[in-house]
Amino acid sequence: MPPYARVTALAALGLALLAGGSAPAAAVRPATAAAVAPPARGQAPAEVFKSARTYDEVAVPVRLRIPALGVDAKIEKLGLQRDGTIAVPATTDIAGWYEYGPRPGQAGPAVLLGHVDSQAGPGIFIDLYRARPGTTVRVDRADGSSVTFRITKVTKVPKVQFPTDLVYAPTLDPTLRLVTCGGSFDRARGSYRDNVIAFATPA
């Protein structure tokens, strides 16, 4: 399993997080989404999260529902790419779950990523920045069970100041983080300048 590495900024339409938040993004690639940095530089997933074996107690997430935002989308697993960055959802109409982190409903921060838009139109998280505290988020799992969260806050941060510790820090209780792009669009780089992050706790 490759070590964690600094995010490489890709093109316009999705998610670009910088681990540590101090280094500038690399050159833009001709892609439709941006890669996401994992929790910290130089740490393998097993060093940040528990062994994947402990996740067998909870089934993997398969669907995300946020009625207030009109979100009803499949969830795919997201691993690491060859360059060490986290993969992003294949299309704008699905969500992605970072599979080396906790599963929704387990102790710790489960992280779901989604695109804000594309050249073809809005992505599933186009309105994430509008979510208010109390907004219900439901995650359905492969065994037919589901877990419900409520958003506690939504924040917008510059990508170069991404709050890695707040998003990935271990928690004793199940938590959920929803991440997408936001803010103004940097045409020179072909990406958004900010990230929108929603924090949620069990309902």
C-alpha positions, 0 to 999 in steps of 0.5 A, a space after each residue: 500500500 503506497 504511503 500518503 503523499 501531498 495532494 496533486 491538484 487536477 482539473 476543475 470539477 471536484 475535490 482538491 485537498 492539501 494534506 498539511 495545508 502549507 505546500 502549493 498545489 502541483 501543475 494542473 492535469 487535463 482531468 475532470 476531477 481533483 485528487 484528494 490528499 489522505 490524512 497526513 504525509 508519510 503515513 500509511 492508512 494502517 498508521 492512521 486508522 485501525 486495521 481494516 479487519 476491524 471494519 467487518 462489524 459494519 457493512 460497507 456504505 452503498 447509498 447516500 441520501 440527503 433529502 433536503 439537498 435532493 441527493 440520492 446517490 450510489 456510493 463507490 469505494 475510493 482507494 489510493 492512486 499510484 501517486 499516493 493521492 486518494 481517488 475521486 468518484 468516477 462520475 458527478 452523480 455518485 459519492 465516494 467513500 474513502 475505504 481506508 477510513 472508518 465505515 459510516 456508523 463505526 467509531 471515527 470519521 467516515 469520509 464521503 467525497 462528491 463532485 460539485 459540478 462538471 461541464 455537463 452540469 451540477 454534481 451531487 454536492 452542488 448545494 452542500 454549502 447550503 446545508 444547515 445544522 440539523 440537515 439529515 444525512 442517511 447512509 444505506 449499507 450493503 447488508 440492508 441496514 442504514 445509519 442516520 446523521 445530522 449535519 452540525 456545521 458546514 465550513 468553506 476553507 481555502 484548499 491551501 489551509 485544509 483542516 486535515 486534523 479536523 476532518 481525519 482526527 480519530 473520534 470515539 463516536 461515529 462521525 461523518 464528513 462530506 467534502 466537495 469543492 467550492 468558492 471561486 473558480 481558478 481558470 488558470 489552474 482549472 480548479 476551485 480555490 476552496 473546499 466545502 466540508 460538512 461535519 455530521 454526527 449520529 442522529 
